[in-house]
Amino acid sequence: MDCINNYSCLDDPISSTPDQSQSETPVATTMGRDVIVRDKNEFSLLLDLPPGIQSKIYRYLRAHDITQLTRTNSYINNTLKNDDAMARAWFCRFASSHQEKMKTVLTAKNKDQLQKWLNRFTKDEALVKSIMDRHESIHFPALFFSTLTKLMSECKTFKLETKATLPNHGMINSATFSADGQYLVRVCDNKRVEIYGQESDGSWQAKGTISHDKEVKSVTFSANSHYVVTNGMDGKAKIYGKKDERSWEEKATISHRRWVKSATFSPDSRHVLTQSNDGKAKIYGKKDERSWEEKATISHDDHVNNAKFSLDGRYVVTTSPDHRAKIYGQMDYGSWAEKAIIQHDDILYKATFSPNSRYVVTASLDGKAKIYGKKNDGSWLEEAIISHFVSVTFSSDSRHMLIISDDDRVKIHSLDADGSWEEKTIISHNEEIDLAKFSPDSCHVVTYSNDGMAKIYGKKDDGSWEEKIIISHNRKINSAKFSADSRHLLTYSNDAKANIYGKKDERSWEEKAIISHNDRVFHATFSPDSRHVLTCTEDKTVKIYGLKINGSWKEKAIITHGKGIALATFSLDGRHMVTASFDGTAKIYGQNSDGSWEEKATSSHPGNIHSAHLSNDGHVLTIGGTARITELRYFPDSLGVSCNIL
C-alpha cells in the first residue's frame, strides 16, 4: 500500500464535495443540549467558496474546531464527514514518527485482517465496509485509526479472549511485540529466545527458537518487523528472519572472540551492527532475501564500548578506551569504508550522531567533546572542541546542542550562518544537573537538577535563548518530559507530585495542574497525542489527567491496586492504557464517548504481573508466572451511544 507512505496531514489531494442542496433547517441534540443547525446562507462567506478551497481550509482546523462546525451547520457537517477532515485533524495530533508506527501496523495486515479488527468493536457491517472501501486512499491510516478509536470508546466494557498462553519452560525474562504487532519474542531460561506469530484466525503459534550457549543479553526486532537479532555472552549474535508463513530461520551468525555487548539494526532494517569486548565492531548487511553477509569489521586496540548507526543508516561511529572514535560510511556500491578517526587524550566512552546525520560529537574522559562535520566531498572534519562537559545532546533539527558542564551549568550552542558552533546561553543550577533536553520542535529546553528545580528556556527570534519559567519541587526531580506537540511539560518528583506546565502564549509558560499522591512518583508520561497524562506512584495508584478545551487539565481516573503498581502504559491511540500490578491483575482502562475514563476489562494471573503492554494492533501481553496474549473485543450489548470525542 504505497499510498499510505505518501500520507501528509496538509498537502494532499482535494476531495469531492457532496450535494449542496438543503431543504430545511433541522435541530440536532448532542451531549444533552439542543443545537440549532443554521441555514447555509448565514455562512455564505465560507460556503460560497469553491469546494476545493473549503476543503483546504478545513485541513488547517483543529479537531475541536471541526467538531464545533459540524454541530452548527448541516451542510458543513456533511461536507466534513465526506471530506474526512475530522479524521485527518485527529491524525495530525500525533508526531510524524508516531504516524509512521500506525502506517506500519496497517501495511502488515491484509484487508481481511483489517476488517476483522474493526469487527471486534462494532456490529455495524455497513460502517466497516465504508471504511474498507477507502483502503487505497492516502487518508486510510487516519480514517481507520480514528474510526477504531471512536468504536472502542463506545464500548462500555471489553471482552478478553485469550489467544495464547505461552509455555513456561523456565524463568520468563522478557517479551516484546514487533512494531506491527504481528510477532512476539521472549527470552526464556536465559539461553533461549522464542518467536511467536499471529495466524490469520487470530491465534498465536511458535515460529522459531534461537539458542545460545550462554546468557542472551538482548533481543531486538528490526523496524520493519521482518527480522530479529540476538546477542549473547557466548560471543555470538544471530539474525533470524521469516522463512515462510509458518517458520523463521537463521539468516546469519556473527561471531566474536568475547561476549557481544550489543546488536542493533540500522533504521532501514538492512544492516546489523555488533560491538564486542574483543575490540571489534562488525557490520552485516542483506546479501539477498535469504542471507546476510559481513560488510566491514572495525578494529580497536581495546574493547568497543559504543557503536551506533546514523539515522539515515549510512554511517557508523564506534568508540573505545584506546582513545579513538572511528566513523565508517557506506559507499555507493554497498561496501563500507573508514571516513575518519577522532583522537582523544583519554578513554572515549560515547559518540552520537546528529538527527540529520551530518555531525558526530564524541565524549572522552580527557574532559573534551569534539564535534566533527560531514563535508560536501564526503570527508569528516573537526568543527569544534568543547571543554569541561558532562554530556552533549543535539536538537531534533540538528541546529542546536545542549552541553552539560561539570560546574552545574548547561550551555546552548547553535549553528551560525557560516556553519560554526557558537555559545548562545548559559543555564545555571545550584547543584549537579541530572538532565537537559530539547522539546521535539527544537524551540525550548528543559533542565533539572538535584536542587529540586527545573528550568524552561525558549528560543527568541534573534537566535538567543531566554528563561521562561522555573519549576520547583520539594525533593529530587525524577524526570522532565515535553509532550509530543511541544506545548506542555511534565515533571515528577520524590515529593509525591507531578506538575504539568503549558504555554500561556508564545512568550511565557504557566502551571496547568499539580497531580498529588501520597508517595514517590516513579513514572509519569504523556499520551502519544499529548492530550493525557498518567502517573505511577509508590502509593499503589495510577492517575489519569486529561486536557480540557479551555487549556486546563482535569483528573479523569484513579486506578488502585492492592499490592502496588509495576507499570502503566498508553496504547497506540493514546485513548487506552493498561496497568501491571503485584496483586496479579492487569487493568485495561479506556476513554468513553463522553470523554470520561473507566475500567473496561481486568486480566488476572496467579502471582505478580510485572509487565503488561498493549500491542500496536490491540492485543494485551501480560507477563507473570506465564506470558499471556489476550485480544480485546466488544462485550455483547455493551455498546454505548455514539458521540464524537476525536
N, C-alpha and C positions, 0 to 999 in steps of 0.2 A: 504494500500500500504506500507507494511513493508519495501520494498526495499528502499523507499525514506529515511527512518530514518537511513539507513546504509550508506548513501552517504558520500564519502570522496573525497576531491579535488585531492589527490595524490595517496593514496593507494587503488586502485580499479582494477578490472579485466582488462586484456589486450584485446582490441577489435580487430576485424578482419581487415585485410588489403585488399584493392581492387586489381584487376588485375594489374600487374606491366607493362604490355605491352604498349609502346608508339610508334606511327608510325611517328610523325613529330614534329618539333619544332614550336609551334604556337606563334603568337604575340597577346598580350592582351592589351586592352585600359582601363585604370582606372583613375578616377579623372582628365581626360583630358590629360593623359600622356601615351605614348606607353611604354610598359614593355616587354622586351624580355624574353620569358619563355624558360629557358635553358634546354639543354638535360640532361637526368638523369646521364650520365657518368661523367659530370662535378661535380657531388655531390657524387661520389662513396664512399667516406669515411663515409658519413651518410647513403646513400641508400643501401649500401651493408650489413648494419647491419640487423639482423633478424627483422621482422616486430614488434615483441613484444618489442624489445629493443627500436626501433624507437618510438613506442607509449609511452613508459615510459619517453623518453627524451622530447617529446612534452609536457608532462604534467607539466614539470618544467619551461616552457617558459611563458613569459607574453603575454597578448592578442596582444599587439603591435608587438612583435617579431613574433608571429604566422601569423599575417596579412602580414608582410613583406615576410615571407616564401611562403605564398600562391600566392603572386604576382611574385615570382621568378621562380618557377618550377611547371609545370603542374602535375607531379606525386605527389609531396608533397602536392599540392593543393587538389587533390582528396583524398589522404591519410588522411589529416587533416579533411576534411569535413566528411568523413566516420567515423573518429575516435572521432568526437565531441570535439576535442581538444580546438577549439575556444570557444565553449560554456562553457567548464569546466574552461578555463582560465578566462573568464569573471565572472563566478560564484564565483571563488576564490578571486575576488577583495573584496567581502563582508565578514564581520566578521561572525564567526560561528553562533552567536546569530541571525544575520540577515538572514543567510541561513535557520535557523530553522523557521523564520517567513514565508519565501517563501514556505517551505515544508508544514507548517500548512495550508496555503491557498489552496494548491493543494490537500491535503488529505481530505479537507472539501467538495470537489466537485467531482462528478462522471465524467466519461469520456464524456458523452454527454454535460455536463455543460462546461467542459474544451474546448471541440471542438467548442461550440458556442462562447466562449470567444475569441478564435483565429479568428473565422469567423467575429467577429466585426471589424477586421482590415485588412482583405485580401479577395480577390475573388479566391485565388489560392487553390482550394479544394485538389489538389494533395499534396501541401505542408502541409496542415493541416493534411491530412491522414498520411503522412510520420512521422509527429511529434507524433500523437496519437498512431501510431503503436509501438512507443517506450515507451508506458505508464508504462510498468513494469520494465523498465531499471532503474538501480541505478542512471543513469545520467539524468533521465527525468526532475527533477527540473531545472537543468542547461540548458538543451535543450529547455524546454518550455519557461522559462522566457527570455532567450537570444533571442529566436525567436520572442517572443511577443514584446520585446523592439525594435528589428530591424523593425518589421512590423509597429509599431506605429511611428517610426522615418521616415518612408516612406510616412506617411500620412501628406499632406501639411496642411490640416485642419481637425478638428473633428466635427462630428455631435453630438449635445447634445439631448439626448432623455430622457425626464422627466419620471422617473419610479414611483415616489411618491411625493406628496405634503402633508405633514403631517398636520392634522387638528390643528388649533391654538385655543386650549381651554382656553388659558390664556398665561401668560408670559412663553416663552421657555427659560429655563436657560442654558441648555447644551444638547448636543447629542454626542454619541460616537459609532463608529463601533467596532464590535468584531474583534479579531486578524485575523480570517479567512474571514472577510468581509461579512459574511452571515447574520449577525444580527446587529441591532442598538438599543440603549436605549437612551431615552431622559427624562429629568426631566421637568415636566410641572406644572405650578402654585404651585411650592414649595413642595406640599404634594403627588404628584403622579408621578410614573415612568411608561412609556410605552415602551413595547418591540415590535420591528418590525422585520420581517424576509423576506428573499428573496425567492420567489416562483420559480419553475422550468421554468416558462415562462419569468422570469426576473422582474416581478412586485414585489412590497413590500406590505405585509399585516400585520395588527396588530396581535400579538401573545399572548399578555397578558398585564395586568395592575397591578402594585404593589402600594398599597395605604398605607400611613402613616397618623397618627392623627396630626402630627406636621411636621415641615420642614424636608425635606430629605437633609442630609448633603452631601452624595456622593452615586454613583452607580458604580460598578466595575464588569467587565467580568472576569471569570476565564481564565487562559492561554489557555485552550483547547476550549474556546468559548461555552461550554455546560451549564454554569451556570452564574447567576448574583446574586450579593449580594448588598443590600442597607443598609444604616444606617441612623437613624433619631433622631430628638430631642425628639421623643416620647418614647425613651428608648428601641427601638426595632431595630433589624437587621433582614432582611428577605432574605432567599435564594430561588431563583426560578430556575427551570430547565425545559428542554423540556418534555412535556407530550406525544406529538406525533408531526407529521409534521405540524399540524395546530395550536397548542397551547402550552403555557408554564404554569406550575403550581407551587404552593408553595411547597417547599421541607421541609422547617423548618423556625420557627420564634424563634430568640434568644432574650430573654428578660433581660433587666437590669432595676434597680430601678431609674436610671438617664439617661441622653442622651448618646447615643453611639457615641464616638468620631471618631472611625474608624472601618471598617470591611474589612479584606483582605483575599484573597485566598492564600493557600500555592502554591509554584511553580508547584507542580504536580496536582493542582486543586482538591485534595481530602480532604482538610481541610479548615476551615474558622476560623480566629482569630478576636475577637472583644475586644475592650477596652472601658471602661466607667468611668464616674465620680463617679460611685458608689463604686469604689475601687476594681473592679473585671475585669479580662480578661477571656474570655471563648473560649475554643477550641471545635469546632464542626467538625465531620467527617462523611463521607458517611457510612451509615448503609447498604444500597443496592442501586440499581439504582433508587428507588423511594423515598427514605427518608434519612435524616441526623439525627444524634443524638449527644448529648453532650458527649465529651470525657474527659474534665477536666475544672475545674474552678480555676483560680489563684487569690488568695486574697491578698490585701494590706490594710494597715491601713489608706491610703489616696487614692485619685483618681489615676488611672493609666494614666500616661502621655506619655507612649511609649510602643508599643508591636509589635514585629516583628518575622517572621519566618526566619530560616536559609535558605540558598539557596538550600540545599538538602531536605528541608521540614520536617526534623526530630527533629528540636529543635525550641523552642520559648524563647524569652527573654522579660521580662517586667521591667519597671522602675516606680518609684513612689516618690512623695515628702516625703514618710515615711522613706527615706534614704536607701532603699533597691532595689536591682535588683534581679529577680528570673529567673533561667534557668530551663525550663521543657523539657523533652525529650520523644520521642515515644518509647515504649517498643516493643519487637518483636511480641507480641500478640495483638498490636493495642492500648493499653491504654497509657496514658501519666502520667509521674511521675516527681516530683521535683528532679533536679540534683544538684543545688547549689543555695545558697543565697549570694549575694555580698553586703557587708555592707559598707556604707559611713558615713561621719560625717555631711552631709547636703543633700539637695534635689538632687535626681538623675533626670536628665532631658533627658538622651539619652543613648541608648545601641545599639551596632552594631555588627553583625557577620562578620567574615572574609569571603571572597568568597568560601573558601574551607570548611566552617562550623566548623572549628576546634578551632577558637578563638572568644572571645567576649571582646569588650572594652566598659567600662561604663564611663559616664561623669557626674560629680557632681559639685554643687556649692561650695563644700569644696576645690576646686582647684586641685582635683586629678582625674586622669583617671586610672582605673585598668584593666589590661589585664588578662583574665582567659583563660586557655587552656584545651582542652579535652584530657584525658589520655587514654591509651590503655584499661583500665578496665571500661571505660565509665564515670568515675568521671571527675569533672571540678575543677581545682586548680588554685590559683593565680600564674601568671607568672612574672608580673612586675607592678610597680606603677609609674606613670608619674605625675610630679607636674607642676604647672604654665602653664596649657594648656588652649586652647580655643576650639579646635576640633581635632579629630583624624580620619584619613582615611586609609583604607587598600589598597594595590596594588591588581591588579587582580590575581596575583599569590600567594597572601597571605603571601609573604615573607618580605614585607616592610610596614612601616607605616609612614604617614605624620602627624606630630603633630604641629599645630599652637599654639604658646605660647602667653602669654599676654604681651610680651615685644617686639612685632613686629618682631618676628623671627619664622622660620619654621625649625623643626628638622626632619631628616630622621632616623628612627630606622629600623634595619634589623635583621633577624634571623641568628644567628651564627650556626655553625655545632653542638654545644652542645644543641641547642634548646632555648638559651637565647636571649633576645632582646637587641641589643647594638646600642647606638647612633653612626651614621656614619658621618653626615654632618649637619651644621647649615647654613640656608639661611637667610640673614638679609635684612630688608627694613627700610626705614626712617619713615614710618607711618604705621597705622593699616593695617594688611593683610586681604584682603577680602576673598581669597580662595587659596587653594593649592590642586593640583590633579595630579594623575599619568597618564601617557599615557596608552592606552589599553594593550601594550606589557610589561608594568611594568619597562621599561628601562629608562624612562625620567620623569621628574617632572616639572610642571609649577606653579609658584606662581605669584600673582599680588596683588597690594596694592593701597591704596589711594594716594601714591606718584606718580602715573601715570606710574609705571614701572612694567613689567612682566619679570620674570627670568626663563630660562630653565636650568635645571641641568640634567646631564646624568650619568648613572652608568658605572663605569670602570670595567675592567676585574678582578681587585683585590678586588672588592666589595665596594670600596669607590665611592663617587659621586663628580663630578666637574661641575663648571659653564660652560655652553656652549654659552650663549648669553643673553644680556639684551635688552629688547624691550621697547621703550619709547613712551608714548603718552603725549599730552599737557594737557589733562584733565583726569578725572576719567575713569579708565578702567571698562567697564560693565561686561565683561566676557572674558575668555580664554579657548579655546577648542582644543584638539587634534583631528586629523582625525582618522577614524576607523583603518587605517593601520599604525598609529603612526608616519607617515613620515612628517606630516605638523601640524602647529599650527595656529589657527586663534584667533586674539584679536580684540575687537571692543570697542569704547570709545565714550564719550561725546564730543570729539574733532572732530566729524564728519568723522572719519576714521576707517577703518578695515584693519588690517595688516595680511598678510599671510607670515609665515616663514616656511622654509623647510630644510631638511637635505642637507647639501652640500656634506658631506661624513659621514663616521661612527663616526667622532670625532667633527664635527662642524655643525652649523646651519647658514643660511643666509636669508636675506629678499628676498621674491619672488615677492610680489606685495603689493601696497598700494591702497585700494579702497576708493576713496574720495567722500564725499557727502557734501551737504550744511547745514546739521543739524545733530543732535544727531543720532547715530546708536543705535537702541534699540533691535535689534535682528540680529544675523548672525549665520550661521551654515554650516557644510559640508554636502554634499550628502552622502547617505549610502555607496556608492562605493569610497568615498574620492576624487573624480575627479572634483567636482564642489563646489562652494560656493555661497550662496545667502545672501544678506544683506537687512535689512529693516530699514528705517530711517524716521525721522520726516519731511524730505523734500518731502514726498509723493512719493518716488521712491523705487523700488527694483532693485538691480543689481545682475546679474549672472556672475560669473567668472569661467573659465574652465582651467584645467591643460593641457598644451601642451606636445608634445612628448619630447621636449628638457628640460622639467622640469620647464619652466616658466608658468606664469598664464596670461590669456588674457580675457578682457571683452567680454562677449558673448551676453548680452542683458541688456537693461534698460527698466523697466516697470514703467509706471507713472499712478497714479490715481489722479483725481482732488481734492478729499477731504481727502486724506491720506490713509495709509495702516494700516489695523488692524492686519494682519497676512500673512505669506507666508510659505509654507511647500513643501518639496520634496515628490515625490512618492516613492513607494517601490523600484523601479529600479534605482532611482536617476537621471533619464533622463527626468522627467516631474515635473512640480510644479504648484501650484495654489495659487493665491493671494486672500485675502478678503479685501474689501475696504469700506470706509464710503460713497462712491459715489453710492453704491448699485450694484456694479458689482464684479464678481469674474472672473479672467482671468486665463486660462489654457495655460501655455507655455510648449513647448516640444523641444527636440533636433532633428534637421533634420538629414538626412542621410549624409550630408556633415560636420556635427559637429556644425553647427550654431544653435542658439535658436531663436524661433519666436512664436508669439501668434497663437494658434491653435483653440481656442474657447473662447467665453465670455458668462457668465451666468449673468442675471440681476434679481434683486429683487426690489420691492418698498422699499425705505428707506435704512438704513445701512445694510451691511453684516458684521457682527462682527466675523464670524468664517467660514472657508472653509477648507475641508480636502479631500484628495484623499484616498479612502479606499484601503486596500491591494489587492483587486481584481478589482480595476479600476473604482470605482464609485466616484462621487463627491458629497459631502454633504455640502450644503451651508445653513447657518442659518442667517436669517434677521428677518423680521416680522413673517415669516414662516420658516419651515425647509423643504428643498427640496433635494431629491436624484436624481441625473442625471447620466445616463450611457453614456460613451464615445464610439463612433464607427467612422469608417472612413466615410468621406463625399463622396458621389458618384463622381467619376472622379477626386479625389484629391490625388491619389496615385502617389508618385514621383518615381524617378529612384533608383533602389536598389543599395546600397553601404554599405560595411561592416564598421560600426562605433564602433563595440564592442571592 
